[in-house]
């Protein structure tokens, strides 16, 4: 079996849940998958492919996801890498396309990552921290805007592509 790393970075568990669903779909494709918080990843050499996701907070990736890319850029350049971010909330969140932050875009280009996917996020007013977050969470942006069918379809495409690109 081919080992795939699915790493995630987030604050309240929404991005972790996306990573777990991606891993489940990849396993359905016969792949061996490990799911880790990006802060726990020390190296990527043992993985044939990597999927990395970050929650978006005010158009920024979580620092632990950026550090994973920076520390492992050379090794990531030698394997297929897919990136995703979650975070748009409110009406239209499911169809929103959000560009990578500039620093992450440069790293993605350096490692020749596949096109980044944007998924709607989850904003729970009970978990919102800080004045701005509480104000945003109190309005129309509160709720769960993750499209699980779209996430599963994207993961299934990755599963097919890993099986084609990486010898089992």
C-alpha positions in Angstrom: 0.0 0.0 0.0 1.0 3.6 -0.6 1.4 5.9 2.4 -0.2 9.3 2.1 0.0 12.0 4.7 -3.0 14.1 5.3 -2.0 17.1 7.6 -4.2 19.9 8.8 -4.0 23.1 10.8 -6.9 24.8 12.5 -8.2 26.2 15.7 -11.6 24.7 16.4 -11.6 21.3 14.7 -13.4 22.1 11.4 -10.3 21.6 9.2 -9.4 18.4 11.1 -12.8 17.0 10.3 -12.2 17.8 6.6 -8.8 16.0 6.8 -10.4 13.0 8.4 -13.0 12.7 5.6 -10.3 13.0 3.0 -8.3 10.3 4.7 -11.4 8.0 4.8 -11.9 8.4 1.0 -8.2 7.8 0.3 -8.4 4.6 2.4 -11.4 3.5 0.3 -9.0 3.8 -2.7 -6.7 1.3 -1.1 -4.2 3.8 0.2 -2.5 3.7 3.6 -3.2 7.1 5.2 -1.9 8.9 8.3 -3.7 12.0 9.6 -1.7 14.5 11.6 -1.9 18.0 12.9 0.6 20.0 10.9 2.4 21.0 14.1 3.2 17.3 14.7 4.8 16.6 11.3 8.6 16.4 11.5 9.3 15.0 8.1 7.5 13.9 4.9 10.1 11.6 3.3 8.2 8.4 4.3 5.1 9.5 2.4 4.5 8.9 -1.3 2.0 11.8 -1.4 0.9 14.7 0.9 -2.4 16.5 1.3 -2.1 19.6 3.5 -5.0 21.8 4.6 -5.3 25.0 6.7 -8.1 27.0 8.1 -8.2 30.5 6.7 -8.4 33.3 9.2 -8.6 36.7 7.7 -7.0 35.3 4.4 -4.1 33.8 6.3 -3.0 30.2 6.7 -2.3 28.9 10.1 1.5 29.3 10.9 2.0 25.6 11.6 0.9 24.7 8.0 3.2 27.3 6.6 6.1 26.0 8.7 5.4 22.5 7.4 5.7 23.7 3.8 8.9 25.7 4.6 10.7 23.0 6.5 9.9 20.3 4.0 10.0 22.2 0.7 12.8 20.1 -0.8 11.2 16.8 0.1 7.7 17.9 -0.9 9.0 18.9 -4.4 9.8 15.3 -5.0 6.2 14.0 -4.5 2.6 14.8 -5.4 1.2 17.5 -3.1 -2.4 18.7 -2.8 -3.3 21.8 -0.8 -6.7 22.9 0.5 -8.0 25.6 2.8 -11.3 26.0 4.5 -12.9 29.1 5.9 -15.2 31.1 3.7 -18.5 31.3 5.6 -21.9 32.7 4.9 -23.9 32.9 1.7 -21.9 31.7 -1.3 -19.2 30.0 0.8 -19.5 26.7 -1.0 -18.6 28.3 -4.4 -16.0 30.8 -3.1 -12.5 30.5 -4.5 -9.9 32.1 -2.3 -6.3 32.7 -3.5 -3.4 31.4 -1.5 -1.7 34.0 0.8 1.4 35.3 -1.1 3.9 33.4 1.0 2.0 30.1 0.7 1.6 30.7 -3.1 5.4 31.0 -3.5 5.9 27.8 -1.5 3.2 26.0 -3.5 4.9 27.1 -6.7 8.3 26.0 -5.4 7.1 22.5 -4.6 4.9 22.3 -7.8 1.8 21.6 -5.7 -1.5 20.8 -7.5 -4.1 23.6 -7.7 -5.4 24.6 -4.3 -9.0 23.8 -3.4 -11.2 26.1 -1.3 -13.9 24.6 1.0 -16.5 26.4 2.9 -15.8 26.6 6.6 -17.6 26.2 9.9 -18.1 29.2 12.2 -19.6 28.3 15.6 -20.4 31.5 17.6 -19.7 29.5 20.9 -16.1 28.9 19.8 -15.4 32.3 18.4 -12.5 34.1 20.1 -11.8 37.8 20.1 -14.0 40.8 19.4 -13.9 40.6 15.6 -14.5 36.9 15.5 -17.5 37.2 17.8 -19.0 40.0 15.7 -18.5 38.0 12.5 -19.9 34.8 14.2 -23.0 36.7 15.4 -24.2 37.5 11.8 -25.1 35.5 8.7 -21.6 34.0 8.5 -22.3 31.6 11.4 -23.0 28.0 10.6 -21.4 25.0 8.8 -20.7 25.7 5.1 -18.6 22.6 4.4 -19.9 20.7 1.3 -19.1 17.1 2.2 -20.0 15.8 -1.2 -17.6 18.2 -2.9 -14.8 17.3 -0.3 -15.3 13.6 -0.9 -15.2 14.1 -4.7 -12.0 16.0 -4.5 -10.5 13.4 -2.2 -11.6 10.6 -4.6 -9.9 12.4 -7.5 -6.7 12.5 -5.4 -7.0 8.8 -4.6 -7.3 7.9 -8.3 -4.4 10.2 -9.2 -2.1 8.8 -6.4 -2.7 5.3 -7.6 -1.8 6.3 -11.2 1.3 8.4 -10.3 2.8 6.5 -7.5 3.8 2.8 -7.8 2.1 0.6 -5.3 
